[in-house]
């Protein structure tokens, strides 16, 4: 991938984030969060919104205890 590749931010059911080329079909298990841009712009967005790295299911179990 070159520096001109446009990426999108994906999130899965466990609220884990990843980057994916915007021109590629979204893989099973992922859904776009609406953010597209350069790799760095997408990484900056992920750094801002993904503040708890634990999977959603673990956070929910820990909160219930």
N, C-alpha and C positions, 0 to 999 in steps of 0.2 A: 504494500500500500504506500502510496506516495503522500506528500504533504497536502495534495489537493483533494484527497479523499474526504467526502462528507460522511460523518458518522451520525448515528442516532443512539440514544440511551434506551436500553431495555431494562425491564424489571420483571422478576419472576414471582411466583406465588408466595415465596418466602421473603419477598421484598429485598432481594439481592440484586444489585445493579451490574450492568455490563455495557460495553460499547459494541456496536455492530455497524458495518458499512451500510449507509442509508439506501444504497442501490441494490442490496441483497434482500432476499425474502427472509422475514423474521423467523428464526428457528422455533420449533415447538417448545412450549414452556415459557417463552418470553413474550412480552408485549411492550410496545413503545411507550415511553412516558411523556412523549411530546417534545423532547429536546433533540435538536439536530445542530450540527456545526462541525468545526474542526475537532480533531482528536483532543486538543488541549481545552477547547471550550466545553466539550462533553465531560472531560475529566474534572474540570473545575466544578461543573454542575453536580457530578456524582459526589465530589468531596463535600459540597455544601449540603446535599440532601441525605446522604447515607452516613448518618452520624453514629449509628449503633450497628456494628457489623454482625451481631447475632442474628440468625435466621428468625423470622417472625414466630414460628412455632416454639422455639426455645424461649423467646421473650414472653410469650403468652403463658407457657408452663411456669416460668419463674415468677411471673406476676401473680399466678393463681396460688402459689405456695405461701 
